[in-house]
């Protein structure tokens, strides 16, 4: 796992699409309409959830618990995260 210093917005909140692959982060806020935010929560991307970004190419692929989820960069832009310091 990479050091938290590799996070482009280390020690502050930023959008999921700005996180480098391999970083463990915690979701802090969903900045989407209520319908989209509820759907994100249903698939495991809710507030306070720990996730690890696996890739950030055409789609954003995250490890959430034991599942891998792919979302669009536009959707990742609506997810505010902060580095998970206890894992650093």
C-alpha positions as CSV (number, residue, x, y, z in Angstrom):
1,X,0.0,0.0,0.0
2,X,1.3,3.5,-0.9
3,X,2.1,6.1,1.7
4,X,-0.7,8.7,2.4
5,X,1.8,11.4,1.1
6,X,1.1,10.1,-2.4
7,X,-2.4,11.4,-2.2
8,X,-2.6,14.5,-4.4
9,X,-4.7,16.2,-1.8
10,X,-3.1,14.7,1.3
11,X,-4.5,15.7,4.7
12,X,-7.6,17.4,3.1
13,X,-10.8,16.3,1.5
14,X,-10.7,15.8,-2.3
15,X,-12.8,14.1,-4.9
16,X,-12.2,10.4,-5.5
17,X,-11.1,11.0,-9.1
18,X,-8.0,12.9,-7.7
19,X,-6.7,10.0,-5.6
20,X,-3.8,7.9,-6.9
21,X,-4.2,4.2,-7.3
22,X,-3.4,2.1,-4.2
23,X,-4.4,4.7,-1.7
24,X,-6.9,3.8,1.1
25,X,-9.4,6.6,1.7
26,X,-12.6,7.1,3.7
27,X,-15.7,8.6,2.0
28,X,-16.7,11.7,3.8
29,X,-19.5,13.2,1.6
30,X,-21.6,12.4,-1.4
31,X,-22.1,15.5,-3.5
32,X,-24.8,14.2,-5.9
33,X,-28.5,14.5,-6.1
34,X,-30.4,12.4,-3.5
35,X,-31.3,9.6,-6.0
36,X,-27.7,9.1,-7.1
37,X,-26.4,9.4,-3.5
38,X,-28.8,6.7,-2.4
39,X,-27.8,4.4,-5.2
40,X,-24.1,4.9,-4.2
41,X,-24.9,4.0,-0.6
42,X,-26.8,0.9,-1.8
43,X,-23.7,-0.4,-3.7
44,X,-21.4,0.2,-0.7
45,X,-20.1,3.7,-1.4
46,X,-21.7,5.5,1.5
47,X,-20.3,8.0,4.0
48,X,-17.5,6.7,6.3
49,X,-16.9,3.6,4.1
50,X,-13.2,2.7,3.6
51,X,-12.3,2.1,0.0
52,X,-9.0,1.6,-1.9
53,X,-8.6,3.0,-5.4
54,X,-7.3,0.3,-7.7
55,X,-7.2,2.1,-11.1
56,X,-8.0,5.5,-12.4
57,X,-8.0,5.1,-16.2
58,X,-11.1,5.3,-18.3
59,X,-13.2,4.1,-15.3
60,X,-12.4,4.4,-11.6
61,X,-12.1,0.9,-10.0
62,X,-12.4,0.7,-6.2
63,X,-12.0,-2.1,-3.7
64,X,-15.0,-1.9,-1.3
65,X,-14.9,-4.6,1.3
66,X,-14.3,-7.7,-0.8
67,X,-15.9,-6.3,-4.0
68,X,-14.5,-4.3,-6.9
69,X,-16.7,-1.6,-8.2
70,X,-16.2,0.5,-11.4
71,X,-17.6,4.0,-11.6
72,X,-17.3,6.8,-14.2
73,X,-14.8,9.6,-13.5
74,X,-17.8,12.0,-13.5
75,X,-19.4,10.0,-10.6
76,X,-16.1,9.8,-8.8
77,X,-16.0,13.6,-8.9
78,X,-19.2,13.6,-6.7
79,X,-17.5,11.5,-3.9
80,X,-15.5,13.5,-1.4
81,X,-12.8,11.4,0.4
82,X,-10.0,11.9,2.8
83,X,-6.9,9.8,3.4
84,X,-7.2,7.0,6.0
85,X,-4.4,8.0,8.3
86,X,-4.8,5.0,10.7
87,X,-3.7,2.8,7.8
88,X,-0.7,4.9,6.9
